Amino acid sequence: MKVIPVIDILNGIVVHAIRGRRQEYQPLQSVLCKSVHPLEVATVFKTLGFSQLYIADLDAITGNKANYQLIKLIANETNLKLMVDAGLTNLKASAKMLKNGISKVVIGTETLQNKNFVRKAINRFGKEQVVTSLDLKDNKVLAKFGFADNIDPFSVLSDFKKMGVSSVIVLDVARVGSCEGVNVDFLKKVLEKKTFDIYVGGGVRDIDDLINLKTLALSGVLVASALHSGKISIEELRKAELL
C-alpha cells in the first residue's frame, strides 16, 4: 500500500481542502513546507522520500483554465509519478495532460459528463494510464445531472468494470481535510468485490488509520491534511514501513 501525498491547486497555489467547500479553501499552512507554490511543495514530498503525488487541479475542476504548464513543470523537475484530476471530460485534454509527463489521468464522477468517456479514454490510452474516481458525499455519488439513470455507487462501479477500468479511487469529499477517519465500512463493501485496484482518500487521521488500512490490501491512500498538520510524521511512516 502506497501513501500518496496530495496537493490541491486553486488560483495557482496549494490550498487546504476541507469537505469540498471550495469557496472556503485557504492557502496551505504546513509543518513540512512554508511555501504555497505547487512545485516547491511537490519538491518537499520528493525530498522526503515519496515516489507518487496526487494533484487535484481545482482550477480546471471548477471550470477555469487547467494548470498544464505548472503540472508539466512538477513532472519534469521532481520525477514523481503524478496522478492528476483536472476535471477531464474529453480525449484531447486528456492527451495533452499525459504529454506533460504525468503517469495517470483521473476521471472523476463529479465532473464526468458522459460515462462512455471512460471507455473511450481506456481504449485510447490504456487502463494503466486511466484511473476513475468514485467521488462521494454521504455515500452518494457526486455526479452531474443526467450522468446516469442510476447513480448508486455499486452500479457505477459495475459499469466501470464493464468498461475495462482497473483502478478506482474511492474519494469521500465530505471527509477531505476533516481528519475524522476514513469511511471503512463503505470501503470494505467496495473491497468485497475484489474487482479493482482500490485507492482511498478523505478523512485519514493518524498513523493508526494508515496501519489499519494497510490490512485491507489497498493499492494506495491519499493523504494531505494529516501530513501537513504533523499528525502523521515522516518518522512514523518510515517506522511503519509506509514510506
Secondary structure, 3 states (H helix, E strand, C coil): CEEEEEEEEECCEEEECCCCCHHHCEECCCCCCCCCCHHHHHHHHHHHCCCEEEEEEHHHHCCCCCCHHHHHHHHHHHCCEEEEECCCCCHHHHHHHHHCCCCEEEEECCCCCCCHHHHHHHHHHCHHHEEEEEEEECCEECCCCCCCCCCCHHHHHHHHHHCCCCEEEEEEHHHCCCCCCCCHHHHHHHHHCCCCEEEEECCCCCHHHHHHHHCCCCCEEEECHHHHCCCCCHHHHHHCCCC
